[in-house]
Amino acid sequence: MAGEGIIRAGWLLIALSGTAIAQTDSKHGEMPTTGNQLVLKLPANKEVVFRGVVNFDEGGMAPAGMMYPAPNPIAFLAAIATHAIIMDGAKQHQSNRQQAEADKVLQPYQAVIEKMDAKAMMSDALASSAQGKHLKSVEATQHPQTDSILESTPVFWMTADQESIIVDNLLNIRHPGDTGKPTYSNVIRVISTAHNAQAAQAYWIGNGQQLSAIAVKLLAESIDIGLNDANTASTEAKPFRTVRYYEGGQEKMERAQLLNEHCGRMILRTLRGTLMSVPKLKTASTQAANATCQSSL
């Protein structure tokens, strides 16, 4: 289908952009979820999209760092796909090869991923979400005239060391009568804490449910972060600094505002305005502070 092709191409470009997650317009502090009942639009397709994380530190390519205007998820992905078309041919070929190589990490889990149902996963995530558990959901084909609509477009990633999975979730909030850009739109990335198990495959699929269960928790966390951000005043006064965190077993860094930290995790706003929930680096002080609490991620 043409729409599915755009989506695949679009999220591929996000992968090829390294840490530069695409950002759309965001309006903060305008309480966009109040005044109208907010309902979640369920996915139209059953497929849950998983990709492998590409290590661009070894690929010899600089991240793209593009910003894409997007009145809706399809336009967001189409804009990225358009950028893919105009990329240099040699670099595009190299990037495609790198992504195909990165996707091999998913081969042991393909049967489990194919059994996942995007609609069921979204419903489970909504039920697990502190901010969204009271929201109703509607089918993708329905178009409520009096309700505000929450659109969620997630893509999941597995790190090359198979220690963590990641979700990049594009969240849009639309009010009745919105004809252009949504009232709120942003990308939220949530990285699971490395499992540190002796056998990664046994951890993720040993009981047949862990991969799906963690994916649901990541999705629920991204919905919570997005809804909270949509109803919170701007935090531009917070200083930007270099923050170090874990992505799988690898140490990463991001120039960002630290919005919150709890139970060994941090919520960040990047220079691009996107949001991240990431595991903190392990130190003696953080381990002592986390002794009395435990994150589900």
Secondary structure, DSSP 4 states (H G I P E B T S, - for coil): -HHHHHHHHHHHHHHHTTT---------SS-TTSSS-EEEEPPSS-PPPEEEPP-GGGTT----------SSHHHHHHHHHHHHHHS-HHHHHHHHHHHHHHGGGGGGGHHHHHH--HHHHHHHHHHH-TTTTT-EEE-TT---SSSEEEEEEEEEEE-TTSS-EEEEEEEEEE-TT--SS-SEEEEEEEEPPP---S-HHHHHHSSS-HHHHHHHHHHHHHHHHHHHHHTS---TTSPPEEEEEEETTEEEEEEEEEEEEETTEEEEEETTS-EEEEEBPP-HHHHHHGGG-----
